[in-house]
Amino acid sequence: RCFDLVLVFISNMAEEARGICVRDVAATDFIKSYAEHLKNSDKFDLPVWSDTVKTAVFKELAPYGDDWYYIRAASIARKVYLRPGVGIGQLQKWYGGSYRRGTR
């Protein structure tokens, strides 16, 4: 009986001592909070053209949200952190799409 209590106590200590990393937090929660951090930070400036630009050639309209740029930057930062060797090609696969030109 006493041994079981010691094991429970040790397992609780191990859980408390363990640090929290990006993998432990849900993606939506992390992206929302990190985008808010980027928005409030002085080191990250919003480009002038961010309110009129489309995110891709095949899109018809620009994003509706005012902080879409911060959300996209936070999402990219999370993906680069989780996969350190990721390049432009992989990001293009994740965030890009196909431009359907119709029939020719």
C-alpha positions as CSV (number, residue, x, y, z in Angstrom):
1,R,0.0,0.0,0.0
2,C,2.7,2.4,0.9
3,F,4.7,1.5,-2.2
4,D,1.7,2.4,-4.4
5,L,1.5,5.8,-2.8
6,V,5.2,6.4,-3.4
7,L,4.8,5.4,-7.1
8,V,1.9,7.8,-7.4
9,F,3.9,10.6,-5.8
10,I,6.9,10.0,-8.0
11,S,4.8,9.9,-11.2
12,N,3.1,13.2,-10.2
13,M,6.5,14.8,-9.6
14,A,7.7,13.6,-13.0
15,E,4.7,15.2,-14.6
16,E,5.2,18.5,-12.8
17,A,8.9,18.6,-13.5
18,R,8.5,18.0,-17.2
19,G,8.6,21.1,-19.3
20,I,5.9,22.0,-21.8
21,C,7.0,22.4,-25.4
22,V,5.1,23.2,-28.7
23,R,4.1,19.6,-29.2
24,D,2.2,19.5,-25.9
25,V,0.0,22.5,-26.8
26,A,-2.8,22.2,-29.3
27,A,-2.0,23.8,-32.7
28,T,-4.9,26.3,-32.7
29,D,-4.2,27.4,-29.1
30,F,-0.5,27.9,-29.9
31,I,-1.1,29.7,-33.2
32,K,-3.7,32.1,-31.6
33,S,-1.5,33.0,-28.7
34,Y,1.7,33.4,-30.7
35,A,-0.1,35.5,-33.3
36,E,-1.3,37.8,-30.5
37,H,2.3,37.9,-29.2
38,L,3.6,38.9,-32.6
39,K,0.9,41.5,-32.9
40,N,1.8,43.1,-29.6
41,S,5.6,42.8,-30.3
42,D,7.6,45.8,-31.6
43,K,9.9,43.5,-33.5
44,F,7.3,42.3,-36.1
45,D,5.9,45.0,-38.4
46,L,2.9,44.5,-40.6
47,P,3.7,45.2,-44.3
48,V,1.7,48.1,-45.9
49,W,0.4,45.8,-48.7
50,S,-1.0,43.1,-46.3
51,D,-4.6,44.5,-46.5
52,T,-4.8,44.3,-50.3
53,V,-2.8,41.3,-51.3
54,K,-4.2,37.8,-52.1
55,T,-2.6,34.8,-50.5
56,A,-2.4,32.9,-53.8
57,V,-3.0,33.3,-57.5
58,F,-6.0,31.0,-57.5
59,K,-7.8,33.0,-54.7
60,E,-10.4,35.6,-55.7
61,L,-10.3,37.8,-52.6
62,A,-7.8,38.9,-49.9
63,P,-8.3,37.5,-46.4
64,Y,-11.1,39.1,-44.4
65,G,-9.3,39.1,-41.0
66,D,-7.2,42.1,-40.0
67,D,-4.5,39.9,-38.4
68,W,-4.3,37.2,-41.0
69,Y,-0.7,38.0,-41.6
70,Y,0.2,37.4,-37.9
71,I,-1.7,34.1,-37.9
72,R,0.1,32.9,-41.0
73,A,3.4,33.9,-39.6
74,A,2.7,32.0,-36.3
75,S,1.6,29.0,-38.3
76,I,4.7,29.0,-40.3
77,A,6.9,29.5,-37.2
78,R,5.2,26.5,-35.6
79,K,5.7,24.2,-38.6
80,V,9.4,25.3,-38.9
81,Y,9.9,24.6,-35.2
82,L,8.4,21.2,-35.4
83,R,10.3,20.2,-38.5
84,P,13.7,22.0,-38.4
85,G,14.8,21.0,-42.0
86,V,11.6,22.2,-43.7
87,G,12.1,24.3,-46.9
88,I,10.2,26.4,-49.2
89,G,8.9,23.5,-51.3
90,Q,7.3,21.8,-48.3
91,L,5.8,25.0,-47.1
92,Q,4.4,25.5,-50.6
93,K,2.8,22.0,-50.4
94,W,1.2,22.9,-47.0
95,Y,0.0,26.4,-47.8
96,G,-0.4,26.3,-51.5
97,G,-2.9,25.0,-53.9
98,S,-3.4,24.3,-57.6
99,Y,-4.4,26.9,-60.1
100,R,-7.0,25.4,-62.3
101,R,-6.8,27.0,-65.8
102,G,-9.8,25.3,-67.3
103,T,-9.8,23.5,-70.6
104,R,-7.5,24.3,-73.5
